[in-house]
Amino acid sequence: MTFPYAATVTWDAVPGAASYAVTLNGAVVGTPTTPTLGVAIPAAGTHTIGVTAVSPFERSPEGTLTFEIVAVGKPGNIKIR
């Protein structure tokens, strides 16, 4: 896996939502009008995606997903026999 890693985030549509505010680690990464968004995961580690439905009158509570990408270590103790 190389970084930034391109991922597609999807969620269930919310009736009455005009758009969605999508965050990655607390920073807004998009405001799509459909329940899908491509995001760039910057590095290995623990990350949180948040999605808030937005209507002309209010914002929903944020739904979140926390996930971890584990970096692959390098091989060690290499020998020639």
Secondary structure, 3 states (H helix, E strand, C coil): CCCCEEEEEECCCCCCCCEEEEEECCEEEECCCCCEEEEEECCCEEEEEEEEEECCCCECCCEEEEEEECCCCCCCCCCCC
